[in-house]
Amino acid sequence: MTPEPEKLAKRQSWAMPKRCSPPRKDPLFRIIEAEIGMPELMAVLALSGEPRALSLLDLLNDPAYSCHTLATLCRRVGLTFIGLVDIYRRVQISRGLIRIANHLPDIMEDMAIDSLSRNVTCHGCDGSGRVPVDSDHDAVCADCGGSGVLRILGDAASRKLLMQVVKAI
């Protein structure tokens, strides 16, 4: 007894793999091309140093493959959409770290300045060292001890961080 053709087709349909859309219709790779642009993508591939990325770069530069889509070329070198995005992400993080590192001297200088103690004019006596007690008498300012100046300690968190940076603690 053989099964009916309709039932056989239903049973076998779940086992058949779904056919992938052709690379030219792959919307994810089109997003990369639109958002990043091919010149930037090629620069990223060159900077990554990864073998598959360099193989893709070679194919992109080869006139024989100029009619192929990015998705087709990625499949040819075994690079998935996620793999390509990951390469782009890692190169961008490296670029960002370099930009951050370029600002480190200024940041460290600011941190050192924040750590410094400084002298300010006493607000209790406006820098005179004396405060009026009544209309005829004045007294030594209790805040500054008569010097007219107060010493403000530097920021404790900045001091601690600075000492850690220079490995003094």
C-alpha positions in Angstrom: 0.0 0.0 0.0 1.6 3.3 -1.1 0.7 6.6 0.4 -1.3 9.1 -1.5 0.9 11.6 -3.5 -0.4 14.6 -1.4 0.4 13.0 1.9 3.9 12.0 0.6 4.6 15.5 -0.5 3.6 16.9 2.9 5.8 14.4 4.7 8.8 15.1 2.5 8.4 18.9 2.5 9.6 19.3 6.0 12.8 17.4 5.2 13.7 19.5 2.2 16.0 22.4 3.1 14.6 25.8 2.3 16.3 27.3 -0.6 18.4 30.4 0.2 17.6 33.6 -1.7 20.2 34.5 -4.3 23.0 36.7 -3.0 21.9 39.6 -5.2 18.7 39.8 -3.1 20.4 39.5 0.3 19.3 42.7 2.1 21.8 42.4 4.9 24.8 42.8 2.6 23.0 45.7 0.8 22.8 47.4 4.2 26.5 47.1 4.6 27.1 48.6 1.1 24.7 51.4 1.8 25.8 52.3 5.3 29.5 51.8 5.1 30.2 52.2 1.4 32.7 50.1 -0.6 35.8 52.3 -0.2 35.4 52.3 3.6 34.7 48.6 3.7 37.8 47.9 1.6 39.9 50.0 3.9 38.5 48.0 6.9 39.2 44.7 5.2 42.8 45.8 4.6 43.3 46.9 8.2 41.8 43.8 9.7 44.6 41.5 8.6 42.3 38.4 8.7 42.9 35.9 5.9 39.2 35.7 4.8 38.9 39.5 4.9 42.1 39.8 2.8 40.8 37.2 0.3 37.5 39.2 0.0 39.6 42.3 -0.6 41.5 40.6 -3.4 38.2 39.5 -5.0 36.8 43.0 -4.7 39.9 44.4 -6.4 39.9 41.8 -9.1 38.2 43.0 -12.3 37.2 39.4 -13.1 34.8 39.6 -10.1 33.5 43.1 -10.7 30.0 41.8 -11.7 29.6 39.8 -8.5 27.7 41.1 -5.5 29.3 41.5 -2.1 27.2 38.6 -0.8 28.4 36.3 -3.5 32.1 37.2 -2.9 31.6 36.8 0.9 30.1 33.3 0.3 33.0 32.5 -2.0 35.6 33.2 0.8 33.4 31.7 3.6 32.5 35.0 5.3 29.0 35.4 6.7 27.2 38.6 7.2 27.9 38.4 11.0 31.5 37.7 10.3 31.8 40.7 8.1 30.1 42.9 10.7 32.4 41.6 13.4 35.5 42.5 11.3 34.1 46.0 10.8 33.3 46.3 14.5 36.8 45.2 15.7 38.5 47.6 13.3 36.2 50.5 14.4 36.9 49.7 18.1 40.6 49.8 17.3 40.2 53.2 15.7 38.2 54.4 18.7 40.9 53.3 21.1 43.6 55.1 19.1 41.5 58.3 19.2 41.0 57.9 23.0 44.7 57.3 23.5 45.4 60.6 21.6 43.6 62.4 24.4 45.2 60.7 27.3 48.0 63.3 27.9 45.3 66.0 28.3 43.1 63.9 30.5 46.0 63.0 32.7 47.1 66.6 33.0 43.5 67.6 34.0 43.5 64.8 36.5 46.8 66.1 38.0 45.4 69.6 38.1 42.3 68.4 39.9 44.5 66.6 42.4 46.4 69.7 43.3 45.6 71.7 46.5 45.1 75.4 46.0 44.9 78.6 48.0 41.7 80.7 47.7 40.7 84.0 49.3 38.9 83.5 52.5 35.2 84.2 52.1 34.7 84.9 55.9 37.0 88.0 55.8 37.2 88.7 52.1 41.0 88.2 52.3 41.6 90.8 55.0 42.2 88.4 57.8 39.9 90.3 60.1 36.2 90.3 60.7 34.1 93.0 62.4 32.9 92.1 65.9 30.9 95.4 66.4 31.1 98.8 64.9 34.4 99.8 66.7 36.2 96.5 67.0 37.3 93.7 64.7 38.9 90.3 65.4 41.1 87.8 63.7 39.1 85.7 61.2 38.5 82.3 62.7 38.3 80.6 59.3 41.7 81.6 57.9 43.5 82.4 61.2 44.2 86.0 60.0 46.0 85.0 56.8 43.1 85.9 54.5 43.8 82.7 52.6 42.2 79.2 52.8 44.0 76.1 51.5 41.6 73.8 49.6 42.7 70.2 49.3 42.7 68.6 45.8 40.0 66.1 44.8 40.6 62.9 46.8 39.4 60.6 44.1 41.6 62.3 41.5 44.6 62.0 43.8 44.0 58.3 44.4 43.6 57.6 40.7 46.7 59.6 39.8 48.7 57.6 42.4 47.4 54.4 40.9 48.3 55.5 37.4 51.9 56.3 38.4 51.9 53.1 40.5 52.7 55.0 43.6 50.1 53.0 45.6 
